[in-house]
Amino acid sequence: MARKYFGTDGMRGEANKDLTIDLVTDLGLALGYYLKKNKKEAVKPKVILGTDTRISGYMIRSALSAGLTSMGVHIDFVGVLPTPGVCYLTRKLNADAGIMISASHNPVKDNGIKIFSQNGYKLPDNIEEELEALMENREELLKHQISGDDLGRFKYVEDDMRIYLDFLESTVKRSFKGTKIVIDAANGAAYRVASKIFQRLGADIIVINNIPNGKNINVDCGSTHPELLQDVVKVYNADLGLAYDGDADRLIAVDHKGHIIDGDLIIAIIAESFKKKGLLNDNKVVTTVSSNMGFEKYLEENGIGLIRANVGDRYVLEKMKEFGLNLGGEQSGHILMLDYNTTGDGVLSSIQLVSAILESGKTLNELVKDIKLWPQELQNVTVSKEKKAAWESNKALTDFIKVKEQEINGKGRILVRASGTEPFIRVMVEAETQDIVNKYIKELIEKVKEELG
């Protein structure tokens, strides 16, 4: 069933345009009604609410809270906290739901709302569809509002960040003393948590992009723009750098020479570490169709199997559950470790990465030097919302892609897909040589623009 408001990662769009006050309030009313209807005990439902640092977060928080509290739902507001922190606290504190206000790596004008169930996982499709149906009937929802002396309450509980920090610290067994690390907080949700956990663990840290002003989240910084981090790591002779995205569920690393270490490479390092300790379920990991063939071959050579899922952390999670695996993720830096948390956790991934490096006795650069990645390029083509939704029905384009896939077969591969969160058609080409990549990426981009531009 096609959904009107929810996408692959909750609700997302331009704040005050797509995510309007009325729409967000209706979501609060609908979610409040749903939680109250499904609450077995005769007590008010409670939600954990967190946000990143976007200026629009205050507006969305207010509208959402108005809808929830008017339906008799209590809100514990944990302030600026990574998405995985909200997931963890939802489970730890036995809340009825968790809500994160963030558009992750998107530009500051965008925002989003991610809702998590009691178990810390994203809401299944059928519940999102039920919420959408409720949102379409505001008059009926308003009949269930409660009296003014029995409203839900809104409470600041920003000290709950300490509970998340205690959890993160509990996942490693060694001190990071003597390790110099540069942290890029993307002026986002990790701007307090990341520095605090590495200080607790004894690392020598330099922190950049940790002064959010509401408008600088993800701007030329973080996991999508690690250029400054690469320079700072080299200037300070640091052992490595760590970059998060706006809501800190992604991690990209930088070695001491300034080389980018993407999600594939991070998963390889953590997988080998887990395997040596007997902690890698079935000696397999889950990644996506975007993961590099060179990465897959390296895993095979080291006795680790790879299962591929569609792009999107929810699809990675589905495969992990299906096969009973505990490690998976995406090239973009979403890394899931289900023994610890229920969603991608950039800060958790970073401390597990540093732990694995220290256990190996090698540098980050040495750990990845034997992984021979194939040349790969990803480009985005901006398209309208309507053309993005219907692009696979464009026969001229899909036939062209099939022809190119046949041509490149055996020498590389092609992946064309619609972004789940942004107005893009994403075109990826991977091949044995850069010349092959250049040829096919150019031809595909031109055809996508011709048909959908």
N, C-alpha and C positions, 0 to 999 in steps of 0.2 A: 504494500500500500504506500503510495506517495505521501510524504509528510509535508505539511505546509510551513511549519516553523522550525522543526528540529532537523539538523543535518547529521553528519557522521560524528560530530563532536559537540553535541548539545545545540543550543541556539547561538547563532553568531551573525553579526552584520554590523553596519555602520550605526554607531550610537546616535540616538535622537532622530534617526531616519528609518532604519530597519528595526532597530530595537527602540521603540518608542515607549514613553512612560505608560501609555494605556496598555500596550502589549505586555510589558513587563508586569504591570499590576494584575492583568488578567492571568498571567502565569502564576503569580503569587496566590491569587484566589483559587485557581484550579489545583495547584499543588497542595494548598492548605486543606481544601475540601477532600482531596484524595487521601492525604495522610490521616485526616480525622476519621474518614469513613473506614479506613483499614486499621485503625488503632484499636487493639483488643482491650487494653486496660482503660479504666475510666480516668485517665490523666491526659493532659494536653500533649500533643506531639511536640518533639523538639528537633530543631535542625541546627547543624553547624554551618556557619556562613563565613566564607573568606573571600578575599579580593586581591587582585594585583594592584599596581600603582597608577593605573590610568585615571585621568581626570574624570572620565564619565562613570567611574565605578561608584562614586558617591550618589549620583543621580539614580543609577540602576539599583543600587542597594536600597535606597529610600523607597522607590516604587515597589520593588519586590517585597520588602519588609512590610509595607503598608498592606499589601494583599494577604500575606501570610498571617500577620498578627490580627487582622480583622476577622480571620477565620479561626482564631484561637490557637495559633501555633507559637510556641516559644522559640526565640532565636538566640543562640550563643554566637556572637560575632567575634571571630578570632583575629580580625584585622588583616594586615598584609601577610600572607602566608602562601607557600607553594601549593599548587593543586594537590600533590600527593600528601601534603600535610593535612589538608582538609579531609581527604579520604581516610587517612590513618586515624584522625581524631573522631571521625564519624563512627568507626568501628570500636575504637578504644573506649569512648564515652557512651556507647550504646544509644546514639542518637537515631532518630527515625529516618533521617536523610542528611546528606551533605550537599552544600551548594558552593560552587566556585564562580566568581564573577571575573572573567578573563577572556581575552581573545588570543591567548598564548603568544605565538610569534608574529601575529598580524600587526599592521600599523596602528598607531595610537588612536586614530579616529574610529577604529572598530572596537567592539567589545562582544562578550559572549556570556552565556550562562550554562554551566555544566552541573548536572544534578546526579548525585550518587545515592544508591539505596543503602539500607542499614549495613550491608556487608562490604561497603566501600567500592562496589563496582558501578560502572555507569548504568543508567536505567536501560532495561531492555526495550526493544522497539515497541512492543505492545503497550507498555505503560506510557511511553512518549505519545503514542497515538491516542490513548485514553485522555491524556492531559490536553492534547490539541482539541479533541472533541468537547471537553469541558470549557476550554477557552472560547470556543465559538458560541457559547450559551451563557454570556455574562449575567443576563437577567435571572436565570435559574440559580447561578452561583450566589448571587446577592441575597437570595431568599434564605441562604444558610449562614449568613453572617450572624455573629453573636452580639449580645448586648454590650454596651460600653463599659460595664463594670466587670466584664469577664474576658477581656481581650488577652491575646498572647502578649508576652513581654519581650523586649529587645534588650539584651545585656552584653556589655563589652567584657570579653574574657581573653584579652590578648596575652595574658600570662600562660594560656594553654600552649603557646609556642614551646614552652619548656618541656612539655610532655613529648612533643614531636622530636625535640633535640635529644632527649633521653633515649628515645627509641633509636634514632640514628646512631648515637654513640654505642648502643648495645650491639650493633651489627658488626663491629670490628673488634679484634682482640689484641691490637698492638698500638703502640704510640707512633705518631708521625713525626716525632722530634727529629730535627736535622734535615727535614725536607722543606725546600723552598718552593712555594706554589703561588702563582698569580691567579686570582679569581676575578672573572668578569660576570657581574651580577645582572647585566643587561638593564640596569635601572628598573628592575622588576621585582617579582615576588620573592626572590632569593636574597634581596639586598641585606637582610639581617641574618637570616638562618645560615647561609653558606659560611660567612666569616666566623660566626659563633661556633659552629661545629668543628671547623678546622682549628680554631684556637683551642677548643676543648681537647682535641686530639694531639695538640702540641706542635703543629706545623708552623713554620715561619711563613706568613702570608703577606702578599701585596694585593690589595683589592682595588679594582677599577670599576667604573660605571655603577656606583652604588650610592648615588645621590639623586634619587628620583624626584622629579618636579611635576609629575602628572602628565607631561608631554614628551619626555625623552625615553620612554620605555622602547626597547628594541631599535632605537635610532643609531645606526652605524655602530652597533655593539652587540654583544651576546652571541648565541650560537649561530645566528644567521649572518653575522658580520664580525668574524673574529680577527680582523686585520690588525686592530690596535693591540689585541692580546698577543698576537704573534710577535709584534715589535717589543712589547713590554717584557715578555718572557726572555727575549734575547738581551735586552738592555740590562736586566737585573740578574742575568745568569741563573735564572730559576730552573728547577728540575722539570717543571711542566706548568701548563696553564689549563684552566677549566672555565668553560663558558656555558651559561644557561640561557634559556629563552625566557620570555616574559612571565610565564607562570611556573617556570623551573621544573617542568616535567621532561625536558630534554637536556642532554649534555653533549658538547663537542669539546675535545681536548686538543692541546698543542704540546708537542714534545720540546725538548730543550733547544732544538735547532730551529724552532718556529714552524715545523710541519704540522698540518692539520691531521688529527686523528679522529675519524668520523665514527658514527655509531657501529658500523660493521667491525671496525678494528677494535673498538672498545669491547664489543660483545666477544670477539675472539679471545682477547686477553682474559676477561672474566670467566669465559667458558673453560679455558685451559686451567685456570686457577681452581675453579670448582671441580673439574674432572680429577685433578691431582689429589684433591681432598675427598673425593668420593661423594661430592655434593651435587653433581650434574645429573639430573634425572635422565635415565636411559642414554646418557651421553649424546643427547641431541639438543639442538636449539631451534627456535622459530625465528625467521626473519621474513622479509617481504620479497616480492618480485623485483624490487629495485636493487636488492643487495648484489654486490659485485661477484662475478663468476670467479675471479681470482681468490676472493675471500672464501667462497664455497669450496674451492679446490684445496685451499690451505687447511680448512677444517677437516676435510676428508682425510688428508695426509696425516692428521694428528688424531684420528680416531673419533671425530665428532661429526655426527650426522646433521644435516640441515633440512628443515621443512619450511617451504615457502608459503606465505599467506598474501592476500591482497594488501595493498598499501592502506595503512590506517591501524592505529594501535588496538582498536576494538577487534579487528580481524586477526591480528597477531595473538591477542588474548584468547579468542575463540579456538585457534589451533593449539595453543598451549594447554587449554583445558581439555580439548579433544584427545590429545596424546599424553596428557599427564606430565607435561614438562614444566620446568621452573625457571627457565631463562629464555628470553626472546626480546625482539625489538626491531627498530628500524634504523636505516642508514642515517636518518636525520637526527638520531640521538635519543629517541624514545626507547628506553630500555626497561623491561619488566622483569622483576625478580619476585616471583609469587610466594617464595618462602618468607618474604619480608613485607611486601606491600601489594596492593591490588591494582596499581596503575603505574605508568612510567614515572620514575622519580629521579630527576637529574641530580639532586644532592646525594641521595643514596648511591646512585651509580658512580658518582665521583669519589666517594670515600671507599667504595668497593674496588674501584680502579686503582686508587693510590695504595690500598692494602695489598692488592695483587702485585703491583710493581715492587713494593718493598719485600714481599715474600719471595719474589723471583731473584732478587739481588741484581737485577738488570735495570737499565734505563728504559723509559718508555720507547725511545727510538730503537733500542736493541730488541725489544719485545715484538715490534711489528716489522722489522727489516726483512723477514723471510716471507711476508705476505705480499705476493706480486699481484697487485691489482691491475685489471684491464682498464685501459682508457675509457672513461665514461663521461657523458655530458648530459645535463638536464637543463632545458630551457622552458620558460613559461610564455604562453601566448594569451594575452588578455582578450576575453570574449564576453558577450552579454550573458546575463543569467539564463535567458531563454535558450540561447545557442549552446551554452555549456550543458544544460540539462538534456538537450536533444541531439548532441553531437554524434552519437553512435548510429543515428538514423540517417546520417548524411552518407549515402552510398558511394558517392564519388570519393570521399575522404577515406572511408573504411576499405574500399577496394584498393586504393592507392597504398594504404598501409600494408595490406596483405601482399601486394606485389613486392614492396620493399622488404618485407619480412622474408619472403622466399629468396630474394637476391642475397640477403646478408646471412642466410642460414648457414651455420657451420663456421662463420667468421665473426659472428656477433649476434646481438639481439636488439629489438626495438620494443619500447613500451610507451604507448600513448594513452593518457587517461585524464579525466576531469579531476581537478582539485576538489577535495571534500569540504574545504573551508574558505577558499578564495575564488575570485572570478577568472580562473585560469584553466587552459588546457595545457597539461604538462607533457612534454616530449622528451623522452630519454633514449639515447643510443649508447650502446656499449659494444666494444669490438676489440680485436687483437691489436689493432694499430690506431693511432690518432687520426691518420689520413682517412681511414674508413669511417670513423666517428664523424669527422668534419663533413664528409660528403653526404652522409645520410641525415645528419641533423639539419643541414642546410635545406635539403630537398623536402624534408618533412615539415619544417617550420614554414616554408614558403607555401606548401599545400594547405596547411591548417589556416594560415592567414587568408589564402585565396577563398577557401570554402566558408570560414567562420568569421573572418575579420570584418 
